[in-house]
Amino acid sequence: MGISLSYAKDRDLAQEIVNDSFLKFFGSVANFEEFQSVKSWLRRITVNTAIDFYRKNKRIREQMEINEQTEVFHEVNALGDLAYENLIALLNQLPEDQKLVFNLYEVEGYSHREIGVKLNITESSSRVYLARAKSKLRQLVQIHLKEYAGR
């Protein structure tokens, strides 16, 4: 569930990704080779399922992003006390394309070339999305710290 949460905006979408991942996993058990790690195989399926979900729901997501751009993050915690849920909340404030590229590059370790192939974008677009994601995250952390200091 943790992997899917890092790619989805909420628990319901993450659960949908998990369910689809397990369906794909059990549907492809015949292709499993003994020397593979089940954990890494399932992780790869989950990441690819999240990417498929991203592609499938792009139009809906773009409309939602327009509506969400005016929202402000109001949860207050010290940076040192940021829990996993708080980090996910910060990441969820990123536009979906930036969040996906950030996760693929920083969390999963894909190169910009690999990301470009997976998402059908150019390598330079992947770099731009990553730079924008990092910039936006810096701003969100600053807001987060200011709200905490004003408490």
C-alpha positions as CSV (number, residue, x, y, z in Angstrom):
1,M,0.0,0.0,0.0
2,G,2.9,2.3,0.7
3,I,4.1,2.3,-2.9
4,S,0.7,3.0,-4.3
5,L,0.1,5.8,-1.7
6,S,3.2,7.6,-3.0
7,Y,1.6,7.7,-6.5
8,A,-2.1,8.3,-5.6
9,K,-3.8,11.4,-4.2
10,D,-5.8,9.5,-1.7
11,R,-6.3,6.2,0.0
12,D,-9.1,5.1,-2.3
13,L,-7.1,5.6,-5.4
14,A,-4.1,3.9,-3.8
15,Q,-6.3,0.9,-2.9
16,E,-7.5,0.7,-6.5
17,I,-3.8,0.6,-7.6
18,V,-3.1,-2.1,-5.0
19,N,-6.1,-4.2,-6.2
20,D,-5.1,-3.9,-9.8
21,S,-1.5,-4.7,-9.0
22,F,-2.5,-7.9,-7.2
23,L,-4.8,-8.9,-10.1
24,K,-1.8,-8.5,-12.5
25,F,0.5,-10.3,-10.0
26,F,-1.8,-13.3,-9.7
27,G,-2.5,-13.3,-13.4
28,S,1.2,-13.5,-14.3
29,V,2.4,-16.0,-11.7
30,A,3.1,-18.4,-14.5
31,N,5.8,-16.0,-15.8
32,F,7.5,-15.8,-12.4
33,E,11.0,-17.2,-12.4
34,E,12.5,-18.8,-9.2
35,F,15.6,-16.6,-9.1
36,Q,13.4,-13.4,-8.9
37,S,12.5,-11.8,-5.7
38,V,8.7,-11.8,-5.2
39,K,9.0,-8.4,-3.3
40,S,10.8,-6.7,-6.1
41,W,8.6,-8.2,-8.8
42,L,5.4,-7.1,-7.0
43,R,7.0,-3.6,-6.5
44,R,7.7,-3.3,-10.2
45,I,4.1,-4.4,-11.0
46,T,2.7,-1.8,-8.6
47,V,4.8,1.0,-10.0
48,N,3.8,0.0,-13.6
49,T,0.2,-0.2,-12.5
50,A,0.4,3.3,-11.0
51,I,1.9,4.6,-14.3
52,D,-0.9,2.9,-16.2
53,F,-3.4,4.5,-13.9
54,Y,-1.8,7.9,-14.5
55,R,-2.1,7.5,-18.2
56,K,-5.7,6.3,-18.1
57,N,-6.9,9.1,-15.9
58,K,-5.0,12.0,-17.4
59,R,-8.0,14.0,-18.5
60,I,-9.8,13.7,-15.2
61,R,-6.6,14.5,-13.3
62,E,-5.9,17.7,-15.3
63,Q,-9.4,19.0,-14.5
64,M,-8.9,18.2,-10.8
65,E,-5.5,19.9,-10.8
66,I,-7.0,23.1,-12.0
67,N,-9.4,23.1,-9.1
68,E,-6.8,22.1,-6.6
69,Q,-4.2,24.7,-7.5
70,T,-5.9,27.3,-5.2
71,E,-5.9,25.0,-2.2
72,V,-3.4,25.8,0.6
73,F,-1.8,23.3,2.9
74,H,-3.0,23.9,6.5
75,E,-1.6,21.0,8.5
76,V,1.0,22.2,11.1
77,N,3.9,20.1,12.3
78,A,7.6,20.6,12.9
79,L,9.8,19.5,10.0
80,G,11.5,17.0,12.3
81,D,8.1,15.5,13.3
82,L,7.0,15.0,9.7
83,A,5.4,11.6,9.6
84,Y,5.0,9.5,6.5
85,E,1.4,10.8,6.2
86,N,2.6,14.4,6.3
87,L,5.2,13.8,3.6
88,I,2.6,12.1,1.4
89,A,0.3,15.1,2.1
90,L,3.0,17.5,0.8
91,L,3.7,15.3,-2.2
92,N,-0.1,15.2,-2.9
93,Q,-0.1,18.9,-3.4
94,L,2.2,18.6,-6.5
95,P,0.6,18.4,-9.9
96,E,0.2,14.8,-10.9
97,D,2.8,14.8,-13.6
98,Q,5.4,16.4,-11.3
99,K,4.6,14.0,-8.5
100,L,4.9,11.0,-10.8
101,V,8.3,12.1,-12.2
102,F,9.5,12.9,-8.7
103,N,8.5,9.4,-7.4
104,L,10.0,7.6,-10.4
105,Y,13.3,9.5,-10.3
106,E,13.9,10.1,-6.6
107,V,12.1,7.1,-5.0
108,E,12.3,4.4,-7.7
109,G,15.6,5.4,-9.2
110,Y,14.6,5.6,-12.9
111,S,16.7,7.8,-15.2
112,H,15.2,10.7,-17.1
113,R,15.5,8.6,-20.3
114,E,13.6,5.7,-18.7
115,I,10.9,8.0,-17.4
116,G,10.5,9.6,-20.8
117,V,10.0,6.2,-22.4
118,K,7.5,5.1,-19.7
119,L,5.4,8.3,-19.8
120,N,5.8,9.1,-23.5
121,I,7.5,12.5,-22.8
122,T,11.0,13.8,-23.7
123,E,14.0,13.4,-21.4
124,S,14.1,17.2,-21.0
125,S,10.4,17.3,-20.0
126,S,11.2,14.8,-17.3
127,R,14.0,17.0,-16.0
128,V,11.7,20.1,-16.1
129,Y,8.9,18.2,-14.2
130,L,11.5,17.1,-11.6
131,A,12.9,20.6,-11.2
132,R,9.4,22.1,-10.8
133,A,8.4,19.4,-8.3
134,K,11.5,20.1,-6.1
135,S,10.9,23.8,-6.3
136,K,7.2,23.4,-5.3
137,L,8.2,21.0,-2.4
138,R,10.6,23.6,-1.1
139,Q,7.9,26.2,-1.1
140,L,5.5,23.8,0.6
141,V,8.0,23.0,3.3
142,Q,8.6,26.7,3.9
143,I,4.9,27.3,4.3
144,H,4.7,24.3,6.6
145,L,7.6,25.7,8.8
146,K,6.1,29.2,8.9
147,E,2.8,27.8,10.1
148,Y,4.5,25.8,12.7
149,A,6.5,28.8,13.9
150,G,3.4,30.9,14.1
151,R,1.7,28.4,16.4
